[in-house]
Amino acid sequence: MFWVLLLLPAWAIAGIACTRLCLAAVRTAAADADATAGRGHDLTLYEAAFLSGGPRRVADLTLVSMARQQRLLLAHTGWATVVDPRGRDEMERSVIGAIGPEGQSPIAPVRDAAAAADAVGSLADRLVSAGLAVPAGSRTSVGAAVRQVQLATVAVLALGTAALLTPAPSELPRHLVALWFALPLALTLSCLAIARIEIHPYSHWASPAGQRLLGALALHAGSGDDRTYLTSVAVRGVRAIGEPDLRAAFGRRDPYWRHRDSSGGA
């Protein structure tokens, strides 16, 4: 009867993992049902940036927008210099504040500080309330639940193998013992199959409603006027920047560390 002691945890592991996946699927379905609330919503550039790439994308868009208006100089060496210290909205004021009173700073810490600013947090809250963004606690719930079921599948296989290899006497033939372990295994495999087919795919930031709006917005993102240019940056990120020097500014990080090292040694 030793195999029974292995069968019980196999059922427990499979049951807990599949229950968690079902609950995550229910929450996903509820979010999908609320997605119709965003159909009449026109995305701003900041909203599109957040739904496409999160807080850091919003910071990148703000930097590029201010640079295009020549109110901020982004050098290819990786430094940002304030030209106009008057921010026109909360995002721009966050960037200027992150650069600091000296009016010049490496771009990397500015991006990090602007992404963590209250202005981006408020934007995220508004998008979640509108049903366009995935709440922070739910962004990885389905993926984590699927991974737990996958681990449960492996655990059931391991426990079943151990039960079959154990030389302990049993009143049941080995093929019947294997059949008992096949039941929780079938449960986990069927849950994975259903999840693959039925659960709506989420991006890391946008809900299904947000994805639909982004899809419509991306159709108009090209290389035309300034608004369309910034739309491309919001949807695709800094790789959509056409100017080589400006794109290089976002890829340089070593000046920041050299600056810190020289300051520390002074």
C-alpha positions as CSV (number, residue, x, y, z in Angstrom):
1,M,0.0,0.0,0.0
2,F,3.0,2.3,-0.2
3,W,1.9,3.5,-3.6
4,V,-1.2,5.0,-1.9
5,L,1.0,7.3,0.1
6,L,2.5,8.6,-3.2
7,L,-0.9,8.8,-4.9
8,L,-2.4,11.2,-2.3
9,P,0.2,13.9,-2.8
10,A,0.0,13.4,-6.6
11,W,-3.8,14.2,-6.4
12,A,-3.2,17.1,-4.0
13,I,-0.6,18.7,-6.2
14,A,-2.6,18.2,-9.4
15,G,-5.8,19.5,-7.7
16,I,-4.3,22.6,-6.2
17,A,-2.5,23.6,-9.4
18,C,-5.5,23.0,-11.6
19,T,-7.8,25.0,-9.2
20,R,-5.4,27.9,-9.3
21,L,-5.4,27.8,-13.1
22,C,-9.2,27.7,-13.2
23,L,-9.4,30.7,-10.9
24,A,-6.9,32.7,-13.0
25,A,-9.0,31.8,-16.1
26,V,-12.1,33.1,-14.5
27,R,-10.4,36.4,-13.7
28,T,-9.2,36.6,-17.3
29,A,-12.8,36.0,-18.5
30,A,-14.1,38.7,-16.2
31,A,-11.5,41.2,-17.5
32,D,-12.4,40.2,-21.1
33,A,-16.1,40.9,-20.3
34,D,-15.2,44.4,-19.1
35,A,-13.1,45.1,-22.1
36,T,-16.1,46.6,-24.0
37,A,-15.8,49.7,-21.8
38,G,-12.8,50.9,-23.8
39,R,-14.3,50.8,-27.2
40,G,-15.2,54.5,-27.2
41,H,-11.8,55.6,-25.7
42,D,-9.2,57.5,-27.8
43,L,-5.7,56.7,-26.7
44,T,-3.3,59.5,-25.9
45,L,0.3,59.0,-26.8
46,Y,1.2,58.4,-23.2
47,E,-1.5,55.8,-22.8
48,A,-0.4,54.0,-26.0
49,A,3.1,54.0,-24.7
50,F,2.1,52.5,-21.3
51,L,0.0,49.8,-22.9
52,S,2.7,48.9,-25.3
53,G,5.7,48.9,-23.1
54,G,4.8,50.0,-19.5
55,P,6.3,52.9,-17.5
56,R,9.7,52.9,-19.1
57,R,8.1,53.3,-22.6
58,V,6.3,56.4,-21.2
59,A,9.6,57.9,-20.1
60,D,11.2,57.1,-23.4
61,L,8.3,58.8,-25.3
62,T,8.5,61.9,-23.1
63,L,12.2,62.2,-23.7
64,V,11.8,61.8,-27.5
65,S,8.9,64.2,-27.6
66,M,10.8,66.9,-25.7
67,A,13.9,66.3,-27.9
68,R,11.8,66.7,-31.1
69,Q,10.5,70.0,-29.8
70,Q,14.1,71.1,-29.0
71,R,13.2,71.6,-25.4
72,L,15.6,68.8,-24.4
73,L,18.9,67.9,-25.9
74,L,19.7,64.2,-26.0
75,A,23.3,63.7,-27.0
76,H,24.6,60.5,-28.7
77,T,27.0,60.2,-25.7
78,G,24.1,59.3,-23.5
79,W,23.4,62.6,-21.7
80,A,20.3,64.8,-21.4
81,T,20.4,68.5,-21.2
82,V,17.4,70.7,-20.4
83,V,16.8,73.6,-22.8
84,D,13.4,74.6,-21.7
85,P,12.9,74.0,-17.9
86,R,9.1,74.5,-18.1
87,G,7.3,71.2,-18.4
88,R,4.0,71.3,-20.3
89,D,2.5,68.3,-18.4
90,E,3.1,66.1,-15.5
91,M,5.3,63.6,-17.5
92,E,7.6,66.4,-18.8
93,R,7.9,67.9,-15.3
94,S,8.8,64.4,-14.0
95,V,11.6,64.2,-16.6
96,I,12.9,67.6,-15.8
97,G,12.8,66.8,-12.1
98,A,14.7,63.6,-12.7
99,I,17.4,65.5,-14.6
100,G,17.9,67.6,-11.5
101,P,18.7,71.3,-10.8
102,E,21.9,71.3,-12.8
103,G,20.0,70.7,-16.0
104,Q,22.1,67.9,-17.2
105,S,22.2,64.2,-16.4
106,P,22.9,60.8,-17.9
107,I,19.8,59.5,-19.7
108,A,19.7,56.0,-18.0
109,P,18.9,57.2,-14.5
110,V,16.5,59.8,-15.9
111,R,14.5,57.1,-17.6
112,D,14.4,55.0,-14.5
113,A,13.3,57.9,-12.3
114,A,10.7,59.2,-14.7
115,A,9.3,55.7,-15.1
116,A,8.8,55.4,-11.4
117,A,7.3,58.9,-11.0
118,D,3.8,59.5,-9.6
119,A,2.6,60.8,-13.0
120,V,3.1,57.3,-14.5
121,G,1.5,55.6,-11.6
122,S,-1.6,57.8,-11.9
123,L,-1.7,57.0,-15.7
124,A,-1.5,53.3,-14.9
125,D,-4.4,53.6,-12.4
126,R,-6.6,55.4,-14.9
127,L,-6.0,52.8,-17.6
128,V,-6.7,50.0,-15.2
129,S,-10.0,51.7,-14.1
130,A,-10.9,52.1,-17.8
131,G,-10.4,48.4,-18.4
132,L,-7.5,49.0,-20.8
133,A,-4.6,47.9,-18.7
134,V,-4.0,44.7,-16.7
135,P,-3.8,45.3,-12.9
136,A,-0.3,44.9,-11.5
137,G,-1.3,41.8,-9.5
138,S,-2.9,40.0,-12.5
139,R,-0.2,40.5,-15.1
140,T,1.5,37.2,-14.5
141,S,-1.3,35.3,-12.7
142,V,-2.3,33.1,-15.7
143,G,1.3,32.5,-16.8
144,A,2.3,31.6,-13.2
145,A,-0.7,29.3,-12.9
146,V,0.1,27.5,-16.1
147,R,3.7,27.0,-15.0
148,Q,2.4,25.5,-11.7
149,V,0.3,23.0,-13.6
150,Q,3.3,22.1,-15.7
151,L,5.3,21.5,-12.6
152,A,2.4,19.5,-11.2
153,T,2.5,17.3,-14.3
154,V,6.2,16.6,-13.8
155,A,5.6,15.9,-10.1
156,V,2.7,13.4,-10.8
157,L,5.0,11.6,-13.3
158,A,7.8,11.4,-10.8
159,L,5.5,10.1,-8.0
160,G,3.9,7.6,-10.4
161,T,7.3,6.4,-11.5
162,A,8.5,6.0,-7.9
163,A,5.4,4.0,-7.0
164,L,6.0,1.6,-9.9
165,L,9.6,1.2,-9.1
166,T,9.1,0.6,-5.4
167,P,9.5,-3.1,-4.7
168,A,7.0,-2.9,-1.9
169,P,4.3,-5.6,-2.1
170,S,0.9,-4.6,-3.3
171,E,-2.4,-6.3,-3.8
172,L,-2.9,-4.5,-7.1
173,P,-1.0,-5.3,-10.4
174,R,1.4,-2.6,-11.5
175,H,-0.7,-1.6,-14.5
176,L,-3.6,-0.8,-12.2
177,V,-1.3,1.3,-10.0
178,A,-0.2,3.1,-13.2
179,L,-3.9,3.7,-14.0
180,W,-4.5,5.4,-10.7
181,F,-1.6,7.8,-11.3
182,A,-2.8,8.3,-14.9
183,L,-6.0,10.1,-13.6
184,P,-4.2,13.1,-11.9
185,L,-1.9,13.2,-14.9
186,A,-4.9,13.4,-17.3
187,L,-6.3,16.2,-15.1
188,T,-3.2,18.3,-15.4
189,L,-2.7,17.6,-19.1
190,S,-6.3,18.4,-19.9
191,C,-6.1,21.7,-18.0
192,L,-3.0,22.7,-20.0
193,A,-4.7,21.9,-23.2
194,I,-7.8,23.9,-22.4
195,A,-5.7,26.8,-21.2
196,R,-3.8,26.8,-24.5
197,I,-7.0,27.0,-26.5
198,E,-9.4,29.0,-24.4
199,I,-7.5,31.6,-22.3
200,H,-7.3,34.9,-24.0
201,P,-3.6,35.9,-24.5
202,Y,-2.6,39.0,-22.6
203,S,0.3,41.3,-23.2
204,H,2.3,42.3,-20.1
205,W,0.5,45.6,-19.8
206,A,-2.6,45.8,-22.1
207,S,-5.9,44.1,-21.5
208,P,-7.9,42.7,-24.5
209,A,-9.6,46.1,-24.9
210,G,-6.2,47.9,-24.7
211,Q,-4.8,45.5,-27.3
212,R,-7.6,46.2,-29.7
213,L,-7.1,49.9,-29.4
214,L,-3.3,49.5,-29.8
215,G,-3.9,47.4,-32.9
216,A,-6.0,50.1,-34.5
217,L,-3.4,52.7,-33.5
218,A,-0.5,50.7,-34.8
219,L,-2.1,50.7,-38.3
220,H,-1.5,54.4,-38.5
221,A,2.0,54.4,-37.0
222,G,4.5,55.3,-39.7
223,S,7.0,57.9,-40.7
224,G,4.8,60.9,-41.6
225,D,4.2,63.9,-39.4
226,D,5.4,64.5,-35.9
227,R,2.3,63.0,-34.3
228,T,2.6,59.8,-36.4
229,Y,6.3,59.7,-35.6
230,L,5.7,59.8,-31.9
231,T,2.9,57.2,-32.3
232,S,5.5,54.9,-33.7
233,V,7.8,55.5,-30.8
234,A,4.9,54.9,-28.3
235,V,3.9,51.6,-29.9
236,R,7.3,50.2,-31.0
237,G,9.7,51.9,-28.6
238,V,13.1,53.5,-29.2
239,R,13.8,51.2,-32.1
240,A,11.3,53.3,-34.1
241,I,13.5,56.4,-33.7
242,G,14.7,57.4,-37.2
243,E,17.6,59.7,-36.2
244,P,20.8,57.6,-35.6
245,D,22.3,60.0,-33.0
246,L,19.0,60.2,-31.1
247,R,18.6,56.4,-31.1
248,A,22.2,56.0,-30.0
249,A,21.5,58.2,-27.0
250,F,19.2,55.6,-25.5
251,G,21.8,52.8,-26.0
252,R,24.6,54.5,-24.2
253,R,25.0,53.6,-20.5
254,D,28.7,53.6,-19.8
255,P,29.0,57.4,-19.4
256,Y,26.8,57.3,-16.3
257,W,29.1,54.9,-14.6
258,R,32.3,56.7,-15.7
259,H,30.7,59.9,-14.3
260,R,30.0,58.3,-11.0
261,D,33.5,56.7,-10.8
262,S,35.2,60.0,-11.6
263,S,33.0,61.8,-9.0
264,G,33.8,59.3,-6.4
265,G,37.5,59.6,-7.0
266,A,37.6,63.4,-7.0
